Each structure stands twice: as structure tokens, then as C-alpha cells.
């Protein structure tokens, strides 16, 4: 096994320079004040296909020989690697086949098809799609383009580290999502070989902490697949090449919950006008929910690794987040079943300058007496203090309120 070096990453940067964007690394005054550190966002969601994956794909494909190009390539991906590979392959006129899990968001499937790839949907996880892709590789003689466990892929992702050393040369800490480990392995190597004092922190979904469990076990330790909104990093088995690099260069690995990821997506969108997918938001989630120690006053970079989120999922996340914040409130109010009572109830709510998003009544429920009805309300409120004030006004009128 040839060990990846800083020189490999520097050569990768030269090789892919004209193929990918040097994405911005923006200082966020709003989020810095929120967290008590100097926070910078490395916006790989602004990459051509919406994630960092294009870097590794470009470095790998640009080194294929004529015979490999003619035979075509195949990859397994939950979406972002697929789009990166397909985009570079199209520019190089290389036939490309992608095996994606059947659970892949529709947006990622459509985007990959539009880039010219042939799509095969198989299995319920990345690992099942991977097995199918390897089978097809043997049958047809394709070149397999691994999503993370390949030195050329790792070197390509590591070009982010070289950019960061120029964009935030005095950074104290870098927070990076972890799936199979290609991104953090390459980026950490590039930075630590030049600035050994920078802390590199990896973040995983607590439902799929494959790298954390492998580091603790001392070897690649596969997990059972579990669904997570951070689908881009839901990898059950990390790389044989990436694990040693993580052991050598990464300071710590932390995990975040589904709720924390969802709130991070919402906060980035609302406060920073940045759209991150679940995997892209885990780094900020770890900072936002105090999973990482000793950040106060430091220059911290968080990598927003991608922004390819399914719109249906985004809609659910935003609605859930608004409900948790009390900006969407569901109330059940028991009122006498008489003409005018629902109108009076709506009037009470209007006095608090609150919009009623939906209203319905149900006489046929077991918790009300004959002659009563339950009114279900969805309100557009201004937070829980506002909701409590509305509820108190309704109670003073003599109605029973259930939240």
C-alpha cells in the first residue's frame, strides 16, 4: 500500500484546477456571535454539482488511460459522488454508470441523469449499491470509481485543505463531516502536514457512527445500516485507506442527533442564507449544540460539504423546526357546539395579531361531552411566549386548551 503524501494532494490541485471551483470560505458575523468564536463557512455546497465530491472524481478520472475511458466507468453513490463523477465524465466523454440506493432522493437521481449517467437503482443502502456496482464492474470490465477508499479520490478531496490554508491561514480548528472518510482523511493530511497545530474534528450522525466505532475498535468495524437525514454520510463501512489517516491526523470525532441536524439546516438557511443538506450541516450542528470543546475566541472553520437536499425533506425539516420554535403552533380548543363560538375563538386569536393557517372541528371524539366540539388550530405565531399568551386568553374566556 502506497502512503498518500502532501505532494499527491498538491499535484491533485494542479491537475483539477481548471475543472472545479475554489469555493468561498465566508466569515459569519451572525453565527460567530451565536457561538462565541470566529466562525468561517467553507461553502462546498457552492461547488458545480453542489458538493465537494467533484474534486476527487476529477482527480481520478483525469488520470484514466485511453483504454479505461473507452470501457467506461461505474460508481456507487447515494447522490453527491454520482453527480460529481457524472459531471466530470461528461466533460471527458467517458461513458458512466451509477448504482444508487432505491432510497436516494429524487432530486439527486434526476440531477445525475441530466448529467448523462445511466442509473441503476438497487438496495436500501449505499453498501448494497456498492456490492451491485462491483458485480457489474466484473461483468462488463468497467473501471470502478470508489466514493472514498481510493488514494486519487482522497487526494482530490484534500485540495480543500490547501485552499483553507490560504483562505483562513490562522485557523485554529476545522470541523468536517465524516462518511466513508475520504473528505476528512485528505483534508486533514493536507492541513496537518503544513500546520500541525490545527485541530481537526470529525462529525458523524449518531445513527451511523461508523468511523468513530472503527477508531475505537482499532480496525474497520462495519455497522448495521440505519436511516438518517444525513444520507450523504450514512456509510456502514469506512475505508481501509481512510481509517489510518483519520487515526493519524484527526483530533476527535463527535456525533449529532437527527433533531440537531434538522435544526442546524434550518439555522443555516434562516440566519446565513445557506442551504445545506443533512450531511453538510452536521459540522455546524456539532458546534451549535456544544459537542466540541474549547472553541471560545478561536478561529473555527466548518465545512458545509453539500447542499443537495430533497425539497420534500427540506419542507418537513422546516415545518418541524418551526413547530419546535413555537412559530407554528397546534392547539386543540374545546368549545360549546353553538353558532358563533368558533368565530369568537378566531376573534380572540386575531387580537394577538396571529394568523390562523388552518382550522377544523370534530364533534366525534371521546374526550368531549355531548354539546361540545374540538377545534383544531394551526397558528403562525412568534414563539412559545406568544403561544402561551394566546392560550391564556382563550382559557380566560372559559375554553379548555390543549397543546
Residue pairs with C-beta under 8 A, 6 or more apart in sequence:
1 241
2 151
4 151
4 154
4 155
4 158
4 185
4 186
4 189
4 241
4 245
6 189
6 190
6 193
6 194
8 151
8 155
8 158
9 155
9 158
9 159
9 161
9 162
9 186
9 189
9 190
10 162
11 155
12 55
12 59
12 152
12 155
12 156
12 158
12 159
13 159
13 162
15 58
15 59
15 62
15 63
16 55
16 58
16 59
16 62
16 156
16 159
19 54
19 58
19 62
19 88
19 91
20 47
20 48
20 54
20 55
20 58
20 159
21 46
21 47
21 48
22 163
23 42
23 43
23 44
23 46
23 47
23 163
24 42
24 43
24 46
24 167
25 40
25 41
25 42
25 43
25 163
25 164
25 167
25 168
25 301
26 40
26 41
26 43
27 38
27 39
27 40
28 39
28 40
28 41
28 272
30 271
30 272
31 39
31 41
31 267
31 271
31 272
31 284
32 38
32 39
34 271
34 288
35 287
35 288
35 295
35 300
36 295
36 296
36 297
37 287
37 295
37 296
37 297
37 298
37 299
37 300
38 297
38 298
38 299
38 300
39 287
39 300
39 301
39 302
40 167
40 168
40 171
40 299
40 300
40 301
40 302
41 272
41 274
41 284
41 301
41 302
41 304
42 160
42 163
42 164
42 167
42 301
42 302
42 303
42 304
43 274
43 304
44 51
44 52
44 160
44 280
44 303
44 304
44 305
44 306
45 51
45 274
45 275
45 276
45 277
45 280
45 304
45 305
45 306
45 307
45 308
46 307
47 54
47 55
47 306
48 54
48 87
49 80
49 83
49 84
49 86
49 87
49 111
49 115
49 308
50 80
50 83
50 111
50 306
50 307
50 308
51 80
51 83
51 84
51 232
51 277
51 280
51 305
51 306
51 307
51 308
52 80
52 157
52 160
52 183
52 303
52 305
52 306
53 77
53 80
53 81
53 83
53 84
53 85
53 147
53 306
54 83
54 84
54 87
54 88
55 84
55 156
55 157
55 159
55 160
56 81
56 84
56 148
56 150
56 152
56 153
56 154
56 155
56 156
56 157
56 182
56 186
57 81
57 84
57 85
57 87
57 88
57 89
57 145
57 153
57 156
58 84
58 88
58 156
59 152
59 153
59 155
59 156
59 159
60 145
60 150
60 152
60 153
60 156
61 73
61 85
61 88
61 89
61 92
61 94
61 145
62 88
62 92
63 152
64 73
64 92
64 94
64 143
68 143
69 92
69 93
69 94
71 140
71 141
71 142
71 143
72 94
72 95
72 96
72 97
72 140
72 142
72 143
73 85
73 89
73 94
73 95
73 96
73 97
73 142
73 143
73 144
73 145
74 96
74 97
74 98
74 99
74 133
74 136
74 137
74 140
74 142
74 143
74 144
74 145
75 81
75 82
75 85
75 96
75 97
75 98
75 99
75 133
75 144
75 145
75 146
75 147
76 98
76 99
76 100
76 126
76 129
76 130
76 132
76 133
76 134
76 147
77 83
77 85
77 98
77 99
77 100
77 126
77 129
77 147
78 100
78 101
78 104
78 108
78 126
78 129
78 231
78 232
78 234
79 100
79 104
79 105
79 108
79 109
79 111
79 112
79 231
79 232
79 308
80 108
80 232
80 279
80 306
80 308
81 145
81 147
82 98
82 100
82 108
82 112
82 117
83 108
83 111
83 112
83 115
83 308
85 96
85 98
85 117
85 145
86 96
86 98
86 112
86 115
86 116
86 117
87 115
89 95
89 96
89 116
89 117
90 96
90 115
90 116
95 118
96 116
96 117
96 118
97 117
97 118
97 120
97 133
97 136
97 142
98 112
98 117
98 118
98 119
98 120
99 120
99 121
99 122
99 129
99 130
99 132
99 133
99 136
100 108
100 109
100 112
100 119
100 120
100 121
100 122
100 129
101 121
101 122
101 123
101 124
101 125
101 126
101 128
101 129
102 121
102 122
102 123
102 124
103 124
103 125
103 227
103 231
104 121
104 231
105 231
105 308
105 309
105 310
105 312
105 313
106 310
106 312
107 308
107 309
107 310
107 311
108 308
108 310
109 119
109 121
111 308
112 119
113 119
120 132
120 133
120 136
122 128
122 129
122 132
123 129
123 131
123 132
124 225
125 225
125 234
125 236
126 147
126 234
126 235
126 236
127 225
127 235
127 236
127 237
133 144
134 144
136 142
137 143
137 144
145 153
146 153
146 239
147 153
147 179
147 180
147 182
148 154
148 179
148 180
148 181
148 182
148 183
148 185
148 235
148 238
148 239
148 242
149 180
149 181
149 182
149 239
149 240
149 241
149 242
150 182
150 241
151 241
153 182
154 182
154 185
154 186
154 189
154 241
154 242
154 245
155 186
156 186
157 182
157 183
157 185
157 186
157 187
158 185
158 186
158 187
158 189
158 190
159 186
159 190
160 183
160 186
160 187
160 190
160 303
161 186
161 187
161 188
161 189
161 190
161 191
162 190
164 171
164 174
164 187
164 191
164 301
165 190
165 191
165 194
165 195
168 299
168 301
170 299
171 195
171 198
171 299
171 300
171 301
172 197
172 198
172 199
172 298
172 299
172 300
173 198
173 199
173 200
173 201
173 292
173 295
173 298
173 299
173 300
173 301
174 187
174 188
174 191
174 198
174 199
174 200
174 201
174 300
174 301
174 302
174 303
175 201
175 203
175 283
175 284
175 286
175 287
175 292
175 300
175 301
175 302
175 303
176 183
176 184
176 187
176 188
176 200
176 201
176 202
176 203
176 283
176 303
176 305
177 183
177 184
177 202
177 203
177 204
177 230
177 232
177 233
177 279
177 280
177 282
177 283
177 303
177 305
178 184
178 202
178 203
178 204
178 211
178 233
178 238
178 246
178 253
179 204
179 232
179 233
179 234
179 235
179 279
180 210
180 235
180 237
180 238
180 239
180 242
181 211
181 238
181 239
181 242
181 243
181 245
181 246
182 239
182 242
183 303
183 305
184 200
184 202
184 211
184 242
184 246
184 250
185 239
185 241
185 242
185 245
185 246
185 249
186 245
187 200
187 303
188 200
188 245
188 246
188 249
188 250
189 245
189 248
189 249
191 198
191 200
192 198
192 200
192 249
199 251
199 252
200 249
200 250
200 251
201 250
201 251
201 252
201 253
201 254
201 286
201 292
202 211
202 212
202 246
202 250
202 252
202 253
202 254
203 253
203 254
203 255
203 256
203 282
203 283
203 285
203 286
203 291
204 210
204 211
204 212
204 233
204 253
204 254
204 255
204 256
204 282
205 228
205 230
205 233
205 234
205 255
205 256
205 258
205 261
205 278
205 282
206 255
206 256
206 257
207 226
207 227
207 228
207 234
207 258
208 223
208 225
208 226
208 228
208 230
208 233
208 234
208 235
208 236
209 223
209 253
209 255
210 221
210 222
210 223
210 235
210 236
210 237
210 238
211 238
211 242
211 243
211 246
211 253
212 253
212 255
213 221
213 223
214 220
214 221
214 238
214 243
215 243
215 246
215 247
215 253
219 243
220 237
220 238
220 239
220 240
220 243
222 236
222 237
223 236
223 237
224 236
225 234
225 236
226 234
227 234
228 234
228 258
228 261
228 278
229 258
229 261
229 262
229 278
229 313
229 317
230 261
230 277
230 278
230 279
230 281
230 282
231 277
231 278
231 279
232 277
232 278
232 279
232 280
232 305
232 306
232 308
233 279
233 282
238 246
246 253
252 292
254 286
254 291
254 292
255 291
256 264
256 282
256 285
256 286
256 289
256 291
259 324
260 285
260 286
260 288
260 289
261 278
261 281
261 282
261 285
262 278
262 317
262 320
262 321
263 285
263 288
263 321
263 324
264 276
264 281
264 282
264 284
264 285
264 288
265 276
265 277
265 278
265 281
265 309
265 314
265 317
265 321
266 317
266 318
266 321
267 284
267 288
268 274
268 275
268 276
268 281
268 284
268 304
269 275
269 276
269 318
274 304
274 307
275 307
275 309
275 314
276 284
276 304
276 306
276 307
276 309
277 306
277 307
277 308
277 309
278 309
278 313
279 305
279 306
280 304
280 305
280 306
280 307
281 304
283 302
283 303
283 304
283 305
284 302
284 304
285 291
286 292
287 295
287 300
287 302
319 328
322 328
323 329
323 330
325 383
325 384
326 381
326 382
326 383
326 384
326 385
326 386
326 387
327 380
327 381
327 382
327 383
328 357
328 378
328 379
328 380
328 381
329 377
329 378
329 379
329 381
329 387
329 390
329 403
330 376
330 377
330 378
330 379
330 403
331 376
331 377
331 379
331 387
331 390
331 391
331 394
331 401
331 402
331 403
332 374
332 375
332 376
332 377
332 401
332 402
332 403
333 345
333 374
333 375
333 377
333 394
333 399
333 400
333 401
333 402
334 367
334 368
334 372
334 373
334 374
334 375
334 399
334 400
334 402
335 341
335 342
335 345
335 372
335 373
335 375
335 399
336 371
336 372
336 373
337 363
337 371
337 372
337 373
342 359
342 361
342 375
344 397
345 375
345 394
345 397
345 399
346 356
346 359
348 390
348 393
348 394
348 397
349 356
349 377
349 379
349 390
349 394
351 393
352 386
352 389
352 390
352 393
354 379
354 380
354 381
354 386
354 390
355 379
355 380
356 377
356 378
356 379
356 380
357 378
357 379
357 380
358 376
358 377
358 378
359 375
359 376
359 377
359 378
360 375
360 376
361 373
361 374
361 375
361 376
362 373
362 374
362 376
363 372
363 373
363 374
365 374
367 374
368 374
379 387
379 390
381 387
381 390
387 403
391 401
391 403
394 401
395 401
